[in-house]
Amino acid sequence: MNSRAGVAAEIRAAMARKGINQTTLAEQITMSRASLSDGLRGRRAFDTDELEEIGQVVEVDPIVFLLAGGVVAAAG
């Protein structure tokens, strides 16, 4: 799994835990649904501002998304 796919999978999991669908999330972060969908399919990377906004909505620290995608490594 590449980093985009890992990040996307973690965001989708967080959305599922919060019961938030793509349309609702897109509206809350002021992103088009199409752009969000592309990110969730790993077709485009989310930038740090987008990850921050998504994290606020789904109540997950954005670093969790980056860790899941292997973008950053856990300390220790």
C-alpha positions as a Markdown table, in Angstrom:
| # | Residue | x | y | z |
|---|---|---|---|---|
| 1 | Met | 0.0 | 0.0 | 0.0 |
| 2 | Asn | 1.4 | 3.4 | -0.9 |
| 3 | Ser | 1.4 | 6.4 | 1.4 |
| 4 | Arg | -1.7 | 8.0 | -0.3 |
| 5 | Ala | -3.6 | 4.8 | 0.0 |
| 6 | Gly | -2.6 | 4.4 | 3.7 |
| 7 | Val | -3.6 | 8.0 | 4.5 |
| 8 | Ala | -6.9 | 7.6 | 2.6 |
| 9 | Ala | -7.7 | 4.3 | 4.4 |
| 10 | Glu | -7.2 | 5.9 | 7.8 |
| 11 | Ile | -9.4 | 8.8 | 6.9 |
| 12 | Arg | -12.1 | 6.5 | 5.6 |
| 13 | Ala | -11.9 | 4.5 | 8.9 |
| 14 | Ala | -12.2 | 7.7 | 10.9 |
| 15 | Met | -15.2 | 8.8 | 8.9 |
| 16 | Ala | -16.8 | 5.5 | 9.5 |
| 17 | Arg | -16.2 | 5.6 | 13.2 |
| 18 | Lys | -17.8 | 9.1 | 13.3 |
| 19 | Gly | -20.7 | 8.1 | 10.9 |
| 20 | Ile | -19.7 | 10.9 | 8.5 |
| 21 | Asn | -20.2 | 10.4 | 4.8 |
| 22 | Gln | -18.2 | 12.1 | 2.0 |
| 23 | Thr | -20.8 | 14.7 | 1.2 |
| 24 | Thr | -21.0 | 15.9 | 4.8 |
| 25 | Leu | -17.2 | 15.9 | 5.3 |
| 26 | Ala | -16.7 | 17.8 | 2.0 |
| 27 | Glu | -19.2 | 20.5 | 3.1 |
| 28 | Gln | -17.6 | 20.8 | 6.5 |
| 29 | Ile | -14.1 | 21.3 | 5.2 |
| 30 | Thr | -15.1 | 23.4 | 2.1 |
| 31 | Met | -13.7 | 21.0 | -0.4 |
| 32 | Ser | -15.6 | 19.7 | -3.5 |
| 33 | Arg | -16.9 | 16.2 | -3.1 |
| 34 | Ala | -15.1 | 15.2 | -6.2 |
| 35 | Ser | -11.7 | 16.4 | -4.8 |
| 36 | Leu | -12.4 | 14.6 | -1.5 |
| 37 | Ser | -13.4 | 11.4 | -3.4 |
| 38 | Asp | -10.2 | 11.5 | -5.4 |
| 39 | Gly | -8.2 | 11.8 | -2.2 |
| 40 | Leu | -10.1 | 9.0 | -0.5 |
| 41 | Arg | -9.3 | 6.8 | -3.5 |
| 42 | Gly | -5.6 | 7.7 | -3.4 |
| 43 | Arg | -5.7 | 9.5 | -6.7 |
| 44 | Arg | -4.5 | 12.7 | -5.2 |
| 45 | Ala | -2.6 | 13.6 | -2.0 |
| 46 | Phe | -4.2 | 15.6 | 0.8 |
| 47 | Asp | -2.1 | 18.6 | 1.8 |
| 48 | Thr | -1.4 | 19.4 | 5.4 |
| 49 | Asp | -4.1 | 22.0 | 5.7 |
| 50 | Glu | -6.7 | 19.5 | 4.4 |
| 51 | Leu | -5.5 | 16.9 | 6.8 |
| 52 | Glu | -5.8 | 19.3 | 9.6 |
| 53 | Glu | -9.4 | 20.2 | 8.6 |
| 54 | Ile | -10.4 | 16.6 | 8.2 |
| 55 | Gly | -8.8 | 15.7 | 11.5 |
| 56 | Gln | -10.9 | 18.4 | 13.3 |
| 57 | Val | -14.1 | 17.1 | 11.8 |
| 58 | Val | -13.5 | 13.4 | 12.5 |
| 59 | Glu | -11.7 | 14.2 | 15.8 |
| 60 | Val | -8.4 | 12.6 | 15.0 |
| 61 | Asp | -5.0 | 14.1 | 15.2 |
| 62 | Pro | -3.8 | 14.5 | 11.6 |
| 63 | Ile | -0.5 | 12.8 | 12.5 |
| 64 | Val | -2.5 | 9.6 | 12.8 |
| 65 | Phe | -3.2 | 9.8 | 9.1 |
| 66 | Leu | 0.4 | 10.4 | 8.3 |
| 67 | Leu | 1.5 | 7.5 | 10.5 |
| 68 | Ala | -1.0 | 5.2 | 8.8 |
| 69 | Gly | 0.3 | 6.2 | 5.4 |
| 70 | Gly | 3.9 | 5.6 | 6.4 |
| 71 | Val | 4.6 | 9.3 | 5.7 |
| 72 | Val | 6.2 | 9.8 | 9.1 |
| 73 | Ala | 7.6 | 7.1 | 11.5 |
| 74 | Ala | 6.6 | 6.7 | 15.1 |
| 75 | Ala | 9.2 | 7.8 | 17.6 |
| 76 | Gly | 10.7 | 5.2 | 19.9 |
